[in-house]
C-alpha cells in the first residue's frame, strides 16, 4: 500500500498516459480526415480505453478504493501534459506530416488538414 503523497505523485505521472493516447487519436483524426460519426466513435473508444486504464491504475495503487484526489491528480497530470509537452510533440508531428505530404504521394490517405481548400 502506498501513502497519500506517493499516490498523488503516481497519479499525476499516470495522467500523462491518457494525454499521449489523446495525441495519438488526434493525429489519427488529422491523417484520415474523420467525419462526425467516426469522430464520435473515436471519442467513445478513447473514453473506454481511459476508463479501463484509470480503473486498473486505481486497483493497483489503492486496492480499488476510489478517492477523489486520485482522480484530480490524474486530471492535473493530463492537463499539464496537454499544455506543455503535447503542443511540442503535436507541432513536431504536424511538420513531419506536412513534409511527407510534399515528398510522398499518399494514394488512399486524404491529408485534408494540409490543404487550404478543406478549411
Secondary structure as GFF3:
##gff-version 3
##sequence-region A 1 119
A	DSSP	alpha_helix	4	32	.	.	.	ID=ss1
A	DSSP	alpha_helix	36	62	.	.	.	ID=ss2
A	DSSP	alpha_helix	68	83	.	.	.	ID=ss3
A	DSSP	alpha_helix	85	103	.	.	.	ID=ss4
A	DSSP	three_ten_helix	112	114	.	.	.	ID=ss5
###
